[in-house]
Amino acid sequence: MVCLVDYCLGWKDYYSIESIIQRQKSARVDWCQCWCRYMLSKFDNGSSKGVFDVVTGDESWIYQLDPELKRQFRVWV
């Protein structure tokens, strides 16, 4: 009969919290490098003016409370 604890000890290093976090960090870095290479190729390493067509913004929600109706309204700006 194999003890479950003995069986799992072999996997301890592979599934430790530190190794999971390290693998997640590595995956994020790999993804970011891939994305950066894609964007550089898409915009000709900065010579394309298409980069100015990219729109970014700060999403804001404005809340208003109507005490008489006891309702809260919100608007996305």
N, C-alpha and C positions, 0 to 999 in steps of 0.2 A: 504494500500500500504506500503510495507516494503522498507525502504531506504537502498540502497546498502552500504552506509557508515556504518550504524548501523549493518548491517549484517556482514560486514567485520571486525568490531571492535572485534568480538569474536575470530577471527582467528589471531589477531594482535600478540599476544604473541607467538603463534605457528610458525608463519612465519616471525618473526623478523629476521633481519640480524644476530644478535648475536646468536640466537638459531639455525639458519641454520649453522653458522660457528661452533658452539659447536657440533652439530650433525655430521658434516663432520669430525671434529677432533676425535670424539668418534668412528666413523666408521673406520677411518684410524688406530686408536690404536687397535681396535678389529681385523682388518685385519692383522696388523703387528704381534699381539700376536698369531693369528692362523697360520700365515706363519712361525713364529719362532718355534712354537710347531711342525709343520710339518717337518721343516728342522732338528730339534733335533731328532725327531723319525727316520727320514730317515738316519741320520748318527750316530745312536746309541749313542746319547749324547756325541759325540766327540771321541768315541773309534774306529769308522770306519775310514779307510784311504781314503775312497772314496771322502772325501772333497777336497783332493788334485787334483782330476780330474776336478774340477770346473775351467773354464777358464774365466778370466775377462780381459778387455783391455780398452784402451783409444782410442776412434775413432778419427781419425784426417783426415781432408781434406786438401790437398795441392793444392793451386791455382797457375796458371801460366797465365799471360796475354801476348798474342802475339800482339804487337802494329801494326805490318804490316797487319795482318789478322783481327785485331780488334775482336779477339775471346779470350774467357777465358776458359782454360782447368782446369779440376779438377780431382784429383785422390784420392781415398779413401785408406788410409794406416792403 
